Amino acid sequence: MKISIGNDHAGPDYKKAIVEMLKAKGHEVTNYGTDSADSVDYPDYGHAVAKDVSEAKADFGIVICGSGNGIAMTVNKYPKVRAGLCWTKEIAVLTRLHNNANIISIPARFTSIPQAVEMVEAFLNTEFEGGRHQNRVDKISC
């Protein structure tokens, strides 16, 4: 799988752990995030990930910022992108299962690194359920 990841200054350690797990599982990862705790603007990294997913250059995206909200708002402006803000494994599963999300947004200030890795694994391993959810997903895009 091809996965793009982007993060601001709240998420370098999260990204590092997630990328290590993804590469160990054989995924191809494109890293747009910062590796520093120096303040940066999360939209710069979110745009790069969203563009990859929107243009089918990546199968999935992962974005990380302090609350997960700002970067989720950024990526959800792109066509064909459905990002879900997740703070538990169960929410990560549901955002794929019911919403067919293709980007997971992680709030670094409200989750631990092990939680984040677990959420990403669950997100990537969950298939969209379709059925009654397809009509709803179709209504998400304008």
QUITAHU-V403187 format. One record per backbone hydrogen bond with DSSP energy under -1.0 kcal/mol. CO is the residue of the C=O (numbers start at 1). NH is the residue of the N-H. E is the energy in kcal/mol with one decimal. If there is no record, write none. Layout:
BEGIN
<<CO & NH & E> <CO & NH & E>>
END
This chain:
BEGIN
<<1 & 28 & -2.8> <2 & 59 & -2.2> <2 & 60 & -1.5> <3 & 30 & -2.5> <4 & 62 & -2.2> <5 & 32 & -3.4> <6 & 64 & -1.9> <7 & 34 & -1.6> <8 & 11 & -1.9> <11 & 15 & -3.0> <12 & 16 & -2.4> <13 & 17 & -1.8> <14 & 18 & -2.5> <15 & 19 & -3.3> <16 & 20 & -2.2> <17 & 21 & -1.9> <18 & 22 & -2.7> <19 & 23 & -2.8> <20 & 24 & -2.0> <21 & 25 & -1.2> <22 & 27 & -2.4> <23 & 26 & -1.6> <28 & 3 & -2.9> <30 & 5 & -2.7> <41 & 44 & -1.3> <42 & 46 & -2.4> <43 & 47 & -2.9> <45 & 49 & -1.8> <46 & 50 & -2.9> <47 & 51 & -2.5> <48 & 52 & -1.8> <49 & 53 & -2.2> <50 & 54 & -3.2> <51 & 55 & -2.3> <52 & 57 & -2.9> <52 & 58 & -1.4> <53 & 56 & -1.4> <60 & 4 & -2.1> <61 & 104 & -2.2> <62 & 6 & -2.3> <63 & 106 & -2.7> <64 & 8 & -1.6> <65 & 108 & -2.5> <66 & 109 & -2.3> <68 & 72 & -1.1> <69 & 73 & -2.8> <70 & 74 & -1.9> <71 & 75 & -2.3> <72 & 76 & -2.1> <74 & 77 & -1.3> <75 & 78 & -1.7> <78 & 81 & -1.5> <82 & 102 & -2.0> <82 & 103 & -1.5> <84 & 105 & -2.9> <88 & 92 & -2.0> <89 & 93 & -2.3> <90 & 94 & -2.3> <91 & 95 & -2.5> <92 & 96 & -1.1> <93 & 97 & -3.2> <94 & 98 & -2.8> <95 & 101 & -2.2> <96 & 100 & -1.3> <97 & 129 & -2.5> <102 & 61 & -2.2> <103 & 84 & -2.2> <104 & 63 & -2.7> <105 & 86 & -2.7> <106 & 65 & -1.6> <106 & 108 & -1.0> <107 & 110 & -2.0> <112 & 116 & -2.4> <113 & 117 & -2.5> <114 & 118 & -2.3> <115 & 119 & -2.7> <116 & 120 & -2.4> <117 & 121 & -2.4> <118 & 122 & -2.4> <119 & 123 & -2.9> <120 & 124 & -2.6> <121 & 125 & -1.7> <130 & 133 & -2.2> <131 & 134 & -1.4> <133 & 137 & -2.6> <134 & 138 & -2.7> <135 & 139 & -1.1> <137 & 140 & -1.2>>
END
